[in-house]
Amino acid sequence: MISFHRLFFFFALLYPSFQDILDLDEEDTCYENNKPVFCLPKFENVVEGKKITASSTCGLKNKSRICLKKRNEYLKCDVCDSTDRTKQHPTDFLTDSDTPNKTCWISEALMTPPPHNVSIRIHFGKSFELTYISIVFCQDAPDSVALYKSMDYGQHWTPFQYYSSSCMDFYGVRPNQTITRDNEQEALCSPLKGGVSATYDTPTIAFSTLEHRPNSFNLDNSPVLQDWVTATDIKIIFDRLLQNNALASSYMTMHYAVSDLSIGGRCKCNGHADRCITDEFGRLKCVCKHNTEGRDCERCKPLYQDKPWARATKQNANECVRCNCNGHSNVCRFNKELYEWSGHTSGGICQDCKHNTAGRFCHYCKEKYYRDVTVKISHEQACKACDCHHYGSKGKVCNSANGQCPCKVGVIGRKCNLCATGYQQTRSKIVPCQRKISGRKSDRNRKHRRKKNCWKCLKRSKKANATKFCKRDYGKNCISQSFWPSYFVKDF
Ligand SMILES: [Ca+2]
């Protein structure tokens, strides 16, 4: 039996980040001296505690006779019966301890000539980055085995690795191809005899996901390989037990049998978390740092979009940067053009500015509000309503700097709610303030003349007449003949 620890150290030599992982402990490793740094969840046997299903397990439907072979010699034959604890061979035996007694998952009898297509599927429940897959057999290793991975919980499957004595005939892949930088995401095919498996005394498949791939020591800068090692599910398909069918005396007693399955890897957090936990819905997720979020820390938090999200590397933690919204928004969005424009320093645009603010940084007051310069822009009351007088102001929009509303003639005050000196209030909505009539003698004469012939309407109207002129809003149809200053008349 090959222990997990033995494999761990073996693959640590192949994987550049492993030495770092060995030093992990419970403290937050995503910061050093309050500065963000690249961090990783611990390296683990990913299948422990995971759901494993097999398309075929002996003894579930009926008792069956099992005869395992090693070095072409039959081992002791036995009965498989799921109802008998001493005779059962469930998928649990793939991940249990094989000490002191080796335990095996065993398929149903193969019955017919190949292909047999017996599969084992492991559901991780989250993206993991895998380093190796190890399968230890209870008898001679099968002749043809295919490993597949899925990145979307089993909706699509990608070949991960083939093993066969006849790669081309069985899987359509040339054996032992050379991987270059152009085809790093391609599955290889190799015979099971030799290679890594030959170093163990037990028939074993030991697939290293990065071995022979040129960028394996530059994973940080290789998105292709980052995808290559990522999986949410693994499927192992046993296609053929024996190379030579003629050797099969009877498929009735032939089975696939595996004593141990281990998959080395770590919860995928893109360098932004050092552990994963189960959330309130029972799903695994990263405990994201560096202002990131998502089950894989695969995006920046809503208010931290000033720079584009990036995976953390040993050189740069690529912490997500907070947008400057002056405390008036919790959301911003990243704009690539702005980011390019700024020389890669800032690309965030604040969204849904609150407290009557507006602008990319919520840094000025929205229309109909003005800036209260007595407080900082970050103050909740930094923008006050213009509150322009309905009749005294020409409009509702005031000067954004000082709040001055656009007053009608004769009207003053920030809100345009006062009559200027020399003006008096009227009931008119159009001319709320009119120039006062002087009390001097000459003016009294004018007042007299006004009564007599000052106003004359241009056309007849039931609503408008000279008497009502100063009380209501019927001035449009009337014209001053002599008394009122010309500028006042123009205002109608
Ligand atoms: Ca076992």
Boltz pocket constraint, residues with backbone or C-beta under 6 A from the ligand:
constraints:
  - pocket:
      binder: B
      contacts: [[A, 92], [A, 93], [A, 94], [A, 95], [A, 96], [A, 97], [A, 98], [A, 102], [A, 103], [A, 104], [A, 105], [A, 258], [A, 259], [A, 260]]
      max_distance: 6.0
